[in-house]
């Protein structure tokens, strides 16, 4: 069975290679936080600890070259392939990098991403960027993200999403999602990861999203699973990340979700923070007990619902 060649969910900031982060930290006389070291050792940490680890690497994205290196790192975790489309749906948090952290200018950020995308395209890899706002920073933050991104938006920015801690109800976020939709962006949300499965329903029904990231807590609600199936909502599932960050997950619900007809596909999430590759996620999926038929569905969904293959990134 051939591994999928499209990474359906990777964060640019979370894709930085650990060796690259260590080297930049040493140049600055900094020590990676204990939470990041634990994740690099493949230990589980609380979600708040993951956020600390994630933000540490962001501090080294201070010019276009560093951003290009992050894109390269995301692409490097794809398998080699002949005759199969290769691509990455790449999540990016520009407001944190440009405004809150003030690590670099928006022009430098866009240039670094564009350089990385052009380099990837020359190697036959397609990339689409999904802008990520932070749920727990609140709705005003969401509008600020759109204020920053929408003027002069590059063509490869195709989607809008929320991530972070699932603390602010999606009904409150609905006006932000509607504004993004009217601007031509597709809609996704991290939901049912560090929050309850009901957040998945709220993201779909209240905020109008068409794609769910993680959603693993939805599996215990038959009515919610039926909603996902009926509306053909794609689910980006990242087993390595889920086992590290979702407490008391138990048996991973990926097999049950696929057999129920949910359109699941694999992503690496933050593969430089929680080390993995797309082939590594595929092997983990195999080890969850998926049949050959299940694996074929998982592989087929990867390309069928990928925004990087559906959208022009020229």
FIBA-803098 format. One line per 5 residues: number of its first residue (from 1); their letters; for each residue x, y, z negated of N, C-alpha, C, O. Coordinates in steps of 0.1 Angstrom, whole numbers, padded with zeros to 4 digits. Each point is the difference from the previous one (the first is absolute). Layout:
BEGIN
NUM> a> X:Y:Z:X:Y:Z:X:Y:Z:X:Y:Z | ... .
END
This chain:
BEGIN
1> xxxxx> 0008:-0012:0000:-0008:0012:0000:0009:0012:0000:0009:0002:-0008 | -0012:0008:0017:0008:0012:0002:-0004:0010:-0010:-0011:0003:-0002 | 0021:0003:-0004:-0002:0011:-0010:-0006:0012:0008:0004:0003:0011 | -0013:0005:-0018:-0005:0012:0006:0012:0010:0003:0010:-0001:-0007 | -0011:0009:0017:0010:0010:0003:-0004:0014:-0002:0007:0010:0004 .
6> xxxxx> -0018:-0008:-0011:-0005:0014:-0003:-0001:0000:-0016:-0008:-0007:-0006 | 0015:0017:0000:-0001:0002:-0014:-0012:0010:-0002:0001:0012:0004 | -0012:-0017:-0010:-0012:0008:0000:0000:0011:-0012:-0009:0008:0000 | 0019:-0009:-0009:0000:0010:-0010:0014:0001:-0006:0004:-0009:-0008 | 0003:0020:0011:0012:0003:-0007:0001:0015:-0002:-0004:0008:0008 .
11> xxxxx> 0009:-0005:-0020:0002:0014:-0004:0014:0005:0004:0010:-0007:-0003 | -0009:0018:0010:0014:0004:0004:0009:0002:-0012:0011:-0005:0000 | -0016:0012:-0010:0008:0003:-0012:0004:-0013:-0007:0010:0000:-0006 | -0019:-0010:0006:0003:-0012:-0006:0007:-0010:0008:0003:-0012:-0005 | 0001:0016:0017:0008:-0009:0009:0015:0001:-0001:0007:-0008:0006 .
16> xxxxx> -0002:0019:-0013:0014:0002:0000:0007:-0012:-0006:-0004:-0006:-0010 | 0015:0002:0017:0008:-0011:-0004:0006:0002:-0014:0005:0010:-0003 | -0006:-0020:-0006:0006:0002:-0014:0014:0004:0001:0004:0008:-0009 | 0004:-0014:0018:0014:0004:0000:0002:0015:0004:0009:0007:-0005 | -0018:-0002:0014:0000:0014:0004:-0003:0009:-0012:0006:0010:-0003 .
21> xxxxx> -0016:-0014:-0005:-0004:0007:-0012:0011:0000:-0010:0003:0011:-0006 | 0003:-0022:0003:0011:-0001:-0009:0011:0009:0004:0006:0007:-0009 | -0002:-0007:0022:0011:0009:0004:-0004:0014:-0001:0009:0008:-0005 | -0021:-0003:0008:-0004:0014:-0002:0000:0003:-0014:0004:0011:-0004 | -0009:-0020:-0005:0000:0003:-0014:0014:0002:-0006:0003:0009:-0008 .
26> xxxxx> 0006:-0018:0013:0014:0001:-0005:0007:0013:0004:0007:0006:-0008 | -0011:-0001:0020:0006:0013:0005:-0005:0011:-0009:0007:0010:-0002 | -0019:-0011:-0004:-0005:0011:-0008:0002:-0003:-0015:-0004:0009:-0008 | 0011:-0020:0005:0002:-0003:-0014:-0012:-0004:-0008:-0002:0002:-0012 | -0008:-0008:0020:-0013:-0004:-0006:0000:-0015:-0002:0006:-0007:0007 .
31> xxxxx> -0014:0003:-0016:-0002:-0015:-0003:-0015:-0003:0003:-0009:0007:-0005 | 0007:-0017:0013:-0014:-0004:0003:-0008:-0003:-0012:0006:-0006:-0010 | -0018:0009:0009:-0008:-0003:-0012:-0001:-0015:-0003:0001:-0008:0009 | -0003:0005:-0021:-0001:-0014:-0004:-0012:-0007:0007:0001:-0012:0004 | -0011:0019:-0001:-0012:-0006:0007:0004:-0004:0014:-0004:-0010:0005 .
36> xxxxx> 0012:0018:0002:0005:-0003:0014:0010:-0012:-0001:-0001:-0009:0009 | 0010:0009:-0018:0009:-0011:-0001:-0008:-0013:-0003:0003:-0011:0006 | -0014:0011:-0014:-0008:-0011:-0002:-0007:-0005:0012:-0001:-0012:0003 | -0004:0021:0005:-0007:-0003:0012:0010:-0006:0010:-0003:-0010:0008 | 0015:0015:-0007:0010:-0005:0009:0004:-0015:-0004:0003:-0008:0008 .
41> xxxxx> -0005:0005:-0021:0002:-0013:-0005:-0012:-0009:0002:0000:-0012:-0004 | -0010:0017:0010:-0013:-0007:0003:-0008:-0003:-0013:-0006:-0010:-0001 | 0007:0020:-0009:-0007:-0001:-0012:-0013:0008:0001:0000:0010:0007 | -0011:-0014:-0013:-0012:0008:0000:0001:0012:-0010:0007:-0001:-0010 | -0013:0012:0014:0000:0012:-0009:-0014:0006:0001:-0007:-0003:0009 .
46> xxxxx> 0003:0011:-0019:-0013:0007:0000:0000:0009:0012:0011:0005:0005 | -0023:-0001:0000:-0001:0008:0012:0007:0014:-0002:0006:0006:0009 | -0008:-0001:-0021:0006:0013:-0003:0016:-0001:0001:0006:0010:0004 | -0001:-0021:-0008:0015:-0002:0002:0004:-0001:0014:0010:0005:0004 | -0019:-0011:0004:0003:0000:0015:0000:0014:0006:0009:0003:0008 .
51> xxxxx> -0018:0005:-0013:0000:0014:0006:0013:0007:-0004:0005:0007:0009 | 0000:-0009:-0021:0013:0006:-0003:0011:-0005:0009:0008:0008:0004 | -0008:-0021:-0001:0010:-0006:0008:-0001:0006:0015:0010:0003:0006 | -0022:-0002:-0002:-0003:0005:0014:0005:0014:0002:0006:0003:0009 | -0009:0005:-0019:0003:0015:0001:0016:0002:-0001:0005:0010:0005 .
56> xxxxx> 0002:-0020:-0011:0014:0002:-0001:0007:0000:0014:0008:0009:0003 | -0012:-0018:0005:0005:0000:0014:-0004:0012:0008:0008:0004:0009 | -0019:0001:-0011:-0005:0012:0007:0010:0012:-0001:0001:0008:0009 | 0005:-0007:-0021:0009:0011:-0002:0012:0000:0009:0007:0010:0000 | -0004:-0020:0007:0011:-0001:0009:-0004:0003:0015:0009:0000:0009 .
61> xxxxx> -0021:0002:-0007:-0005:0004:0014:0001:0015:0002:-0011:0007:-0001 | 0023:-0002:0002:0002:0014:0000:0004:0006:0014:0002:0012:0001 | -0002:-0020:0009:0002:0005:0014:-0005:-0010:0010:-0005:-0011:-0004 | 0005:0016:0016:-0006:-0009:0011:0007:-0013:0001:-0006:-0010:0003 | 0019:0010:-0005:0008:-0012:0002:-0004:-0011:-0010:-0002:-0012:0003 .
66> xxxxx> -0001:0016:-0016:-0004:-0009:-0010:-0014:-0006:0003:-0003:-0012:-0002 | -0006:0021:0007:-0013:-0005:0004:0001:-0010:0012:-0007:-0010:-0001 | 0015:0013:0010:0002:-0009:0011:0005:-0014:-0005:-0004:-0010:0005 | 0013:0011:-0015:0005:-0013:-0006:-0011:-0008:-0006:0000:-0012:0000 | -0010:0019:-0006:-0011:-0007:-0006:-0008:-0007:0010:-0005:-0011:-0002 .
71> xxxxx> 0002:0018:0014:-0007:-0006:0011:0008:-0012:0005:-0006:-0011:0002 | 0019:0012:-0001:0008:-0011:0005:-0002:-0012:-0010:-0001:-0012:0004 | 0001:0015:-0017:0000:-0011:-0010:-0014:-0007:0001:0000:-0013:-0001 | -0011:0020:0004:-0013:-0006:0001:0000:-0009:0012:-0005:-0012:0000 | 0011:0016:0011:0000:-0008:0013:0009:-0012:-0002:-0003:-0010:0006 .
76> xxxxx> 0014:0011:-0014:0009:-0011:-0001:-0006:-0012:-0007:0006:-0011:0001 | -0017:0013:-0007:-0006:-0012:-0007:-0011:-0007:0008:-0006:-0009:-0004 | 0005:0013:0017:-0008:-0008:0010:0008:-0012:0005:0012:0001:0000 | -0019:-0011:0003:0007:-0012:0007:0004:0004:0014:-0007:0008:0006 | 0017:-0014:0000:0003:0001:0014:-0011:-0008:0007:-0006:-0009:-0005 .
81> xxxxx> 0003:0014:0017:-0011:-0006:0008:0002:0001:0015:0005:0010:0004 | -0010:-0019:0003:0001:0000:0015:-0015:-0001:0005:-0006:-0010:-0002 | 0002:0020:0009:-0013:0000:0006:-0012:0003:-0010:-0011:-0001:0004 | 0015:0005:-0016:-0011:0003:-0010:0002:0015:-0003:0011:0005:-0001 | -0022:0002:-0001:0001:0015:-0004:0005:0001:-0014:-0003:-0008:-0009 .
86> xxxxx> 0012:0017:0008:0006:0003:-0013:-0004:0014:-0005:0000:0009:0008 | -0003:-0007:-0021:-0003:0013:-0004:-0002:0001:-0015:0001:-0010:-0007 | -0002:0022:0002:-0002:0003:-0014:-0010:0011:-0002:0000:0010:0007 | -0010:-0012:-0015:-0009:0010:-0005:0006:0006:-0012:0001:-0007:-0011 | 0004:0019:0012:0009:0006:-0010:-0007:0011:-0008:-0004:0010:0006 .
91> xxxxx> 0003:-0012:-0019:-0006:0010:-0009:0011:0010:-0004:0011:-0003:-0002 | -0015:0016:0000:0009:0010:-0003:-0007:0011:-0009:-0012:0003:0003 | 0019:0002:-0013:-0005:0010:-0009:0007:0013:0002:0008:0003:-0008 | -0012:0005:0018:0007:0012:0003:-0001:0011:-0011:0009:0007:-0002 | -0021:-0007:-0004:-0002:0011:-0010:0010:-0002:-0012:0005:0010:-0005 .
96> xxxxx> -0004:-0022:0001:0010:-0002:-0011:0014:0004:0004:0007:0006:-0008 | -0003:-0010:0020:0014:0002:0004:0002:0015:0003:0011:0005:-0004 | -0020:0002:0010:0002:0013:0004:-0004:0011:-0010:0007:0010:-0002 | -0018:-0013:-0005:-0005:0011:-0009:0003:-0004:-0015:0006:0008:-0007 | -0011:-0019:0002:0002:-0003:-0014:0015:-0003:-0004:0005:0006:-0009 .
101> xxxxx> 0001:-0014:0017:0014:-0003:-0002:0010:0011:0006:0011:0002:-0005 | -0016:0004:0016:0008:0010:0007:0013:-0005:0004:0011:0006:-0002 | -0011:-0019:0007:0013:-0006:0004:0005:0004:0013:0012:0001:0003 | -0021:0002:0006:0003:0005:0014:-0011:0007:0006:-0011:0000:-0006 | 0013:0007:0017:-0010:0007:0007:-0009:-0009:0008:0004:-0012:0003 .
106> xxxxx> -0016:0016:0000:-0009:-0008:0009:0006:-0002:0013:-0001:-0011:0006 | 0008:0021:0000:0006:-0002:0013:0011:-0011:-0001:0001:-0008:0009 | 0007:0008:-0019:0010:-0010:-0002:-0006:-0014:-0001:0004:-0010:0005 | -0015:0009:-0013:-0007:-0012:-0002:-0006:-0005:0014:0003:-0012:0003 | -0010:0020:0004:-0005:-0004:0013:0011:-0004:0009:-0001:-0010:0008 .
111> xxxxx> 0012:0017:-0008:0011:-0003:0009:0006:-0014:-0003:0003:-0008:0009 | -0001:0005:-0022:0005:-0013:-0004:-0009:-0011:0004:0005:-0010:0005 | -0018:0012:-0007:-0010:-0011:0004:0000:-0001:0015:0001:-0011:0005 | -0001:0022:0002:0000:0000:0015:0013:-0007:0005:-0001:-0008:0010 | 0012:0011:-0015:0013:-0007:0004:-0001:-0015:-0002:0004:-0008:0008 .
116> xxxxx> -0010:0004:-0020:-0001:-0014:-0003:-0010:-0007:0009:0003:-0011:0005 | -0014:0018:-0001:-0010:-0006:0009:0006:-0002:0014:-0002:-0010:0006 | 0009:0021:-0002:0006:-0001:0014:0010:-0012:0001:0001:-0007:0009 | 0007:0006:-0020:0010:-0011:0000:-0007:-0013:-0001:0004:-0009:0007 | -0014:0008:-0014:-0008:-0013:-0001:-0006:-0003:0013:0000:-0012:0005 .
121> xxxxx> -0006:0022:0002:-0007:-0002:0012:0010:-0005:0011:-0004:-0009:0008 | 0016:0014:-0008:0011:-0005:0009:0003:-0015:-0002:0004:-0007:0009 | -0007:0002:-0021:0002:-0014:-0003:-0012:-0008:0001:-0001:-0012:-0004 | -0010:0018:0009:-0012:-0007:0002:-0009:-0001:-0012:-0009:-0008:0000 | 0010:0017:-0009:-0008:0000:-0013:-0008:0012:0000:0004:0012:0002 .
126> xxxxx> -0018:-0013:-0004:-0009:0011:-0001:-0003:0003:-0014:0000:-0008:-0009 | -0001:0021:0006:-0002:0005:-0014:-0011:0010:0001:0000:0009:0008 | -0010:-0010:-0017:-0010:0010:-0003:0001:0004:-0015:0003:-0008:-0008 | -0005:0021:0006:0002:0005:-0014:-0014:0003:-0006:-0008:0006:0007 | 0006:-0010:-0019:-0012:0003:-0008:0004:0008:-0012:0009:-0003:-0008 .
131> xxxxx> -0015:0015:0008:0004:0010:-0011:-0007:-0005:-0013:-0012:-0003:0000 | 0020:0002:-0011:-0005:-0005:-0013:-0001:0011:-0010:0010:0007:-0003 | -0022:-0004:-0002:-0002:0009:-0011:-0001:-0009:-0013:-0001:-0012:0001 | 0002:0018:-0012:0001:-0007:-0013:-0013:0002:-0007:-0004:0011:-0005 | -0003:-0022:0003:-0013:0000:-0006:0000:0007:-0014:-0008:0009:-0002 .
136> xxxxx> 0017:-0012:-0006:0000:0005:-0014:0005:0015:-0001:-0001:0006:-0010 | 0006:-0001:0021:0003:0015:0000:-0012:0008:0003:0000:0012:-0003 | -0012:-0018:0007:-0012:0007:0001:-0004:0005:0014:0008:0000:0009 | -0020:0004:-0008:-0006:0004:0013:0007:0013:0005:0002:0000:0012 | 0001:0009:-0020:0006:0012:0005:0013:-0003:0007:0004:0006:0010 .
141> xxxxx> 0003:-0016:-0016:0013:-0005:0006:-0003:-0005:0014:0008:0002:0009 | -0019:-0010:-0008:-0003:-0005:0013:-0002:0010:0011:0005:-0001:0011 | -0012:0012:-0015:-0001:0011:0010:0013:0007:0003:0003:0004:0011 | 0006:-0003:-0021:0013:0006:0002:0008:-0009:0009:0008:0005:0009 | -0009:-0018:-0009:0007:-0009:0009:-0005:0003:0014:0008:0001:0009 .
146> xxxxx> -0021:0000:-0007:-0005:0003:0014:0004:0014:0004:0003:0002:0012 | -0003:0008:-0021:0005:0013:0004:0014:0000:0005:0003:0007:0009 | 0005:-0016:-0015:0014:-0001:0004:0002:-0007:0013:0008:0004:0009 | -0016:-0014:-0007:0002:-0010:0011:-0007:0004:0013:0005:-0001:0011 | -0017:0006:-0012:-0008:0002:0012:0005:0010:0010:-0001:-0002:0012 .
151> xxxxx> 0006:0014:-0016:0006:0009:0009:0012:-0006:0007:0010:-0003:-0007 | -0010:0002:0020:0012:-0006:0007:0002:-0014:-0003:0011:-0005:0001 | -0022:-0003:-0004:0001:-0014:-0003:0007:-0008:0012:-0005:0001:0011 | 0015:-0008:-0013:0006:-0008:0010:-0009:-0011:0005:-0009:-0004:-0007 | 0010:0000:0020:-0009:-0009:0006:0000:-0014:-0007:-0009:-0008:0000 .
156> xxxxx> 0021:0005:-0006:0001:-0013:-0006:-0006:-0001:-0015:0000:-0010:-0006 | -0005:0021:0001:-0008:0000:-0012:-0014:-0003:0004:-0007:0008:0005 | 0002:-0020:-0008:-0013:-0005:0004:-0010:-0002:-0011:-0012:-0002:0003 | 0016:0002:-0015:-0009:-0004:-0011:0003:0008:-0013:0010:0006:-0002 | -0020:-0007:-0007:0000:0006:-0013:-0004:-0010:-0010:-0009:-0008:0002 .
161> xxxxx> 0015:0008:-0014:-0002:-0010:-0010:0002:0006:-0014:0006:0011:-0001 | -0011:-0018:-0009:0004:0003:-0014:0007:-0012:-0006:-0003:-0012:0004 | 0012:0015:-0012:0007:-0011:-0008:0001:0005:-0014:-0007:0008:-0005 | 0017:-0014:-0002:0002:0003:-0014:-0010:-0007:-0010:-0005:-0010:0004 | 0004:0016:-0016:-0010:-0006:-0009:-0014:0003:0003:-0003:0012:0003 .
166> xxxxx> -0005:-0022:-0003:-0014:0002:0005:-0009:0006:-0012:-0008:-0007:-0006 | 0010:0019:0003:-0007:0007:-0011:-0011:0009:0004:-0010:0002:-0008 | 0011:0004:0020:-0010:0010:0004:-0010:-0007:0009:0004:-0006:0010 | -0017:0006:-0013:-0010:-0007:0008:0001:0004:0015:0002:0011:0003 | -0005:-0021:0005:0001:0002:0015:-0012:0010:0004:0001:0006:0010 .
171> xxxxx> -0012:-0006:-0017:-0010:0010:0003:0005:0014:-0001:-0005:0009:0007 | 0014:-0007:-0017:0006:0014:-0001:0009:0003:0012:0002:0011:0004 | 0005:-0022:0000:0009:0002:0011:-0007:0001:0014:0007:0003:0010 | -0019:-0006:-0009:-0008:-0001:0012:0002:0012:0009:0002:-0001:0012 | -0003:0014:-0017:0002:0011:0009:0014:0001:0006:0002:0005:0011 .
176> xxxxx> 0008:-0010:-0018:0014:0000:0006:0000:-0010:0011:0006:0003:0011 | -0011:-0015:-0013:0000:-0010:0011:-0008:0005:0012:0004:-0002:0011 | -0015:0009:-0014:-0008:0005:0011:0007:0011:0008:0000:0000:0012 | 0008:0008:-0019:0008:0010:0007:0010:-0006:0009:0003:0004:0011 | 0004:-0015:-0017:0010:-0007:0008:-0006:-0007:0012:0006:0001:0011 .
181> xxxxx> -0018:-0007:-0012:-0007:-0006:0011:-0003:0010:0011:0002:-0003:0012 | -0007:0014:-0016:-0004:0011:0010:0013:0005:0007:-0001:0005:0011 | 0012:-0006:-0017:0013:0004:0006:0005:-0011:0009:0011:0002:0006 | -0018:-0013:-0005:0005:-0011:0009:0008:-0010:-0006:0006:-0009:0007 | -0005:0008:-0020:0008:-0010:-0007:-0009:-0012:-0004:-0011:0002:-0003 .
186> xxxxx> 0017:-0014:0004:-0007:-0012:-0004:0002:0000:-0016:0009:0006:-0005 | -0018:-0014:-0001:0000:0001:-0015:0002:-0014:-0006:-0005:-0010:0004 | 0014:0010:-0014:0003:-0012:-0008:0001:0004:-0015:0001:0012:-0003 | 0000:-0021:-0006:0002:0002:-0014:0006:-0012:-0007:-0004:-0011:0003 | 0013:0014:-0012:0004:-0010:-0010:-0011:-0001:-0010:-0004:0009:-0006 .
191> xxxxx> -0001:-0021:0005:-0012:-0002:-0009:0000:-0015:-0005:0004:-0009:0008 | -0009:0007:-0020:0000:-0014:-0005:0013:-0005:-0003:0002:-0013:0002 | 0008:0021:-0005:0014:-0004:-0003:0002:0002:-0015:0000:-0009:-0008 | 0002:0022:0004:0001:0003:-0014:-0013:0005:-0006:-0001:0003:-0012 | -0010:-0003:0020:-0013:0003:-0005:-0009:-0012:0003:0004:-0010:0006 .
196> xxxxx> -0017:0011:-0010:-0009:-0011:0002:-0004:-0003:0014:0002:0009:0009 | -0007:-0021:-0006:-0005:-0003:0013:-0011:0009:0005:-0001:0003:0012 | -0007:0003:-0021:-0010:0009:0004:0005:0012:0007:-0007:0007:0008 | 0020:-0003:-0010:0006:0011:0007:0000:-0003:0015:0000:0010:0008 | 0001:-0022:-0004:0000:-0004:0014:-0013:0004:0006:-0001:0006:0011 .
201> xxxxx> -0010:-0010:-0018:-0014:0003:0005:-0001:0016:0001:-0006:0005:0010 | 0010:0002:-0020:-0001:0014:-0001:0008:0007:0012:-0005:0010:0006 | 0017:-0015:-0004:0008:0006:0011:-0007:-0002:0013:0000:0009:0009 | -0007:-0020:-0006:-0007:-0003:0012:-0013:0008:0001:-0002:0007:0010 | -0006:-0008:-0021:-0013:0006:0001:-0001:0015:-0003:-0007:0008:0006 .
206> xxxxx> 0016:-0003:-0016:0000:0014:-0004:0009:0008:0009:-0003:0012:0003 | 0015:-0017:0000:0010:0008:0007:0001:-0004:0015:0006:0008:0008 | -0013:-0018:-0004:0000:-0004:0014:0013:-0005:0006:0002:0001:0012 | 0006:-0007:-0020:0013:-0006:0005:-0003:-0012:0009:-0010:-0007:-0002 | 0019:0005:0011:-0002:-0012:0010:0011:-0010:-0003:0000:-0010:0008 .
211> xxxxx> 0008:0012:-0018:0011:-0010:-0002:0004:0001:-0015:0000:0011:-0006 | 0002:-0023:0000:0004:0000:-0014:0014:-0006:-0002:0003:-0010:0007 | 0005:0017:-0015:0013:-0005:-0003:-0001:-0008:-0013:-0005:0005:-0010 | 0010:-0017:0010:-0001:-0010:-0012:-0014:-0005:-0001:-0003:-0011:0006 | -0005:0017:-0014:-0014:-0005:-0002:-0001:-0014:-0007:-0010:-0006:0001 .
216> xxxxx> 0021:0002:-0007:0000:-0014:-0006:-0011:-0002:-0010:-0004:-0011:-0003 | 0001:0021:-0004:-0010:-0001:-0011:-0015:-0002:0005:-0009:-0002:-0007 | 0008:0004:0020:-0013:-0001:0006:-0005:-0015:0002:-0011:-0003:0001 | 0021:-0006:-0002:-0003:-0014:0003:-0009:-0006:-0010:-0007:-0010:0004 | 0006:0015:-0016:-0009:-0006:-0010:-0014:0004:0001:-0009:-0005:-0008 .
221> xxxxx> 0005:0014:0018:-0013:0005:0001:-0006:-0005:0014:0004:0006:0010 | -0012:-0016:-0010:-0005:-0006:0013:-0007:0011:0009:0001:0000:0012 | -0009:0009:-0019:-0006:0010:0008:0009:0010:0007:-0002:0005:0011 | 0013:-0002:-0018:0010:0009:0005:0008:-0007:0012:0003:0006:0010 | 0000:-0019:-0012:0006:-0008:0011:-0009:0000:0012:0005:0002:0011 .
226> xxxxx> -0018:-0003:-0013:-0009:0000:0011:0000:0014:0007:-0001:0000:0012 | 0002:0010:-0020:0001:0014:0006:0012:0001:0009:-0001:0005:0011 | 0013:-0010:-0016:0012:0001:0008:-0002:-0008:0013:0005:0004:0010 | -0011:-0016:-0011:-0002:-0008:0012:-0010:0007:0010:0003:0001:0012 | -0014:0003:-0017:-0010:0006:0008:0005:0012:0007:-0004:0002:0012 .
231> xxxxx> 0012:0006:-0018:0004:0013:0006:0014:-0002:0007:0005:0010:0005 | 0000:-0022:-0005:0013:-0003:0006:0011:0009:-0005:0008:0006:0008 | -0008:-0004:-0021:0010:0009:-0006:0014:-0007:-0001:0000:-0010:-0007 | 0010:0015:0014:0013:-0007:-0002:0006:0002:-0014:-0002:0011:-0006 | 0009:-0021:0001:0006:0000:-0013:0015:-0002:0002:0004:-0010:0005 .
236> xxxxx> 0004:0020:-0010:0015:-0001:0001:0004:-0007:-0013:-0001:0006:-0011 | 0006:-0018:0011:0003:-0008:-0012:0015:-0002:-0001:0006:-0003:0010 | -0001:0006:-0022:0015:0000:-0002:0003:-0009:-0012:0001:0005:-0011 | 0000:-0018:0013:0001:-0009:-0012:0011:0003:-0009:-0002:-0001:-0013 | 0014:0004:0018:0011:0002:-0009:-0003:0012:-0009:0003:-0001:-0013 .
241> xxxxx> -0008:0012:0018:-0003:0011:-0008:-0012:-0003:-0009:0001:0005:-0012 | -0011:-0012:0016:-0011:-0003:-0008:0005:-0008:-0013:-0005:0003:-0011 | 0013:-0013:0013:0005:-0008:-0012:0008:0009:-0009:0000:-0003:-0012 | 0007:0013:0017:0008:0009:-0009:-0008:0010:-0007:0003:0004:-0011 | -0014:0001:0017:-0007:0012:-0005:-0014:-0002:-0004:-0006:0009:-0007 .
246> xxxxx> -0001:-0020:0010:-0013:-0002:-0004:-0001:-0010:-0012:0002:-0012:0002 | -0004:0018:-0014:0000:-0009:-0012:-0011:-0010:0000:-0011:0002:0005 | 0014:-0014:-0010:-0009:-0011:-0001:-0007:-0003:0013:-0012:-0004:0001 | 0020:0005:0010:-0006:-0004:0013:-0004:-0014:0001:-0010:-0004:0007 | 0018:-0005:-0013:-0003:-0014:0001:0004:-0005:0014:0009:0004:0006 .
251> xxxxx> -0017:-0014:-0002:0002:-0005:0014:-0003:0011:0010:-0010:0007:-0001 | 0018:-0006:0011:-0002:0011:0009:-0012:-0003:0009:-0002:-0011:0004 | -0007:0022:-0002:-0013:-0003:0007:0001:0000:0015:-0010:-0002:0006 | 0022:0003:0000:0001:0000:0014:-0006:-0012:0007:-0008:0002:0009 | 0010:-0014:-0013:-0007:-0011:0007:-0015:0001:-0001:-0006:-0003:0010 .
256> xxxxx> 0001:0006:-0021:-0015:0001:-0001:-0005:0011:0008:-0011:-0001:0006 | 0018:0013:-0005:-0005:0011:0008:0000:-0004:0015:-0009:0003:0007 | 0020:-0009:-0002:0000:-0004:0014:-0011:-0010:0003:-0006:0001:0010 | 0004:-0011:-0019:-0010:-0010:0003:-0014:0005:-0001:-0009:-0006:0005 | 0007:0018:-0012:-0013:0006:0000:-0002:0009:0012:-0011:0004:0003 .
261> xxxxx> 0022:-0002:0005:-0002:0008:0012:0005:0014:0000:-0002:0008:0009 | 0009:-0004:-0020:0005:0013:-0002:0012:0001:0010:0009:-0009:0001 | -0007:0021:0005:0010:0002:0010:0013:0004:-0007:0004:0012:0001 | 0003:-0022:-0007:0012:0003:-0007:0012:0000:0009:0001:-0008:0010 | 0009:0016:-0013:0013:-0001:0006:0011:0004:-0010:-0003:0005:-0011 .
266> xxxxx> 0016:-0008:0014:0010:0002:-0010:0008:0013:0002:0002:0005:0011 | 0002:0000:-0023:0009:0012:0000:0010:-0002:-0011:-0001:-0008:-0009 | 0012:0016:0011:0011:-0001:-0010:-0001:0010:-0011:0006:-0001:-0011 | -0015:0011:0012:-0003:0010:-0010:0012:0009:-0003:0002:0010:0008 | 0006:-0013:-0018:0012:0008:-0003:0012:-0009:-0001:0005:-0003:-0011 .
271> xxxxx> 0000:-0002:0023:0009:-0011:0000:0014:0004:-0005:0009:-0009:-0002 | -0006:0022:0001:0013:0003:-0006:-0001:0002:-0015:0011:0000:-0007 | -0023:0001:0001:-0002:0001:-0014:-0003:-0014:-0006:0006:-0004:-0010 | -0015:-0003:0017:-0003:-0014:-0003:0005:-0009:0011:-0008:-0002:0010 | 0020:-0003:-0010:0006:-0005:0012:-0007:-0011:0007:-0004:-0010:-0006 .
276> xxxxx> 0002:0012:0019:-0006:-0010:0008:0002:0003:0014:0005:0011:0003 | -0009:-0019:0007:-0001:0002:0014:-0013:-0005:0005:-0007:-0007:-0007 | 0004:0010:0020:-0012:-0006:0005:0001:-0015:0001:-0010:-0007:-0003 | 0021:0001:0008:0001:-0015:-0001:-0001:-0005:-0014:-0005:-0011:-0002 | 0010:0019:-0008:-0002:-0005:-0014:-0014:0000:-0004:-0005:-0009:-0007 .
281> xxxxx> -0003:0019:0011:-0014:0000:-0003:-0008:-0012:0007:-0009:-0006:-0006 | 0013:0003:0018:-0005:-0011:0007:0002:-0013:-0007:-0009:-0009:-0001 | 0022:0007:-0003:0003:-0012:-0008:-0008:-0001:-0013:-0005:-0011:-0003 | 0003:0022:-0004:-0008:0000:-0012:-0014:-0004:0003:-0006:-0007:-0007 | 0001:0013:0018:-0014:-0004:0004:-0001:-0015:0003:-0010:-0006:-0004 .
286> xxxxx> 0019:0001:0011:0000:-0015:0002:0000:-0007:-0013:-0007:-0010:-0001 | 0015:0014:-0008:0001:-0007:-0013:-0013:0002:-0009:-0001:-0007:-0010 | -0008:0016:0014:-0013:0001:-0007:-0009:-0011:0004:-0011:-0001:-0006 | 0014:-0007:0015:-0008:-0011:0004:-0009:0002:0012:-0010:-0007:0002 | 0014:0017:0007:-0008:0003:0012:0002:-0011:0010:0011:-0006:0001 .
291> xxxxx> -0022:0002:0005:0001:-0010:0011:0005:0006:0012:0002:0012:0001 | 0001:-0020:0009:0005:0005:0013:-0010:0009:0006:0004:0010:0006 | -0017:-0013:-0007:-0010:0009:0005:-0001:0013:-0007:-0001:0010:0006 | 0003:-0010:-0019:0000:0012:-0008:0012:0009:0004:-0001:0012:0002 | 0013:-0018:0000:0012:0007:0004:-0002:0006:0013:0005:0011:0003 .
296> xxxxx> -0011:-0018:0006:-0002:0005:0014:-0009:0012:-0001:0002:0010:0007 | -0013:-0010:-0015:-0009:0012:-0002:0008:0011:-0005:-0001:0012:0004 | 0009:-0014:-0014:0009:0010:-0007:0009:0007:0011:0002:0012:0000 | 0004:-0021:0008:0009:0005:0010:-0007:0008:0010:0005:0011:0004 | -0016:-0015:0001:-0008:0007:0010:-0005:0013:-0005:0000:0010:0008 .
301> xxxxx> -0005:-0010:-0020:-0005:0013:-0006:0011:0011:0000:-0003:0012:0001 | 0015:-0016:-0003:0011:0010:-0002:0000:0010:0012:0001:0012:-0003 | -0001:-0018:0015:0000:0009:0011:-0013:0006:0004:-0001:0011:0004 | -0010:-0019:-0006:-0013:0004:0004:-0005:0013:-0007:-0006:0008:0007 | 0009:-0006:-0019:-0004:0011:-0008:0010:0010:-0003:-0002:0010:-0008 .
306> xxxxx> 0014:-0011:0014:0011:0009:-0002:-0002:0014:0006:-0003:0000:0012 | 0005:0010:-0019:-0002:0013:0006:0012:0004:0008:-0001:0008:0010 | 0013:-0013:-0012:0011:0003:0008:-0001:-0005:0014:0006:0005:0009 | -0014:-0016:-0007:-0002:-0006:0013:-0012:0006:0007:-0001:0000:0012 | -0008:0006:-0020:-0013:0005:0006:0002:0015:0003:-0008:0005:0008 .
311> xxxx> 0018:0002:-0013:0002:0014:0002:0012:0003:0008:0010:-0007:-0001 | -0010:0018:0008:0011:0005:0007:0009:0007:-0010:-0005:0008:-0008 | 0018:-0011:0008:0010:0007:-0009:0009:0008:0008:0011:0004:-0005 | -0014:-0001:0017:0009:0008:0009:-0001:0015:-0004:0006:0008:0006 .
END
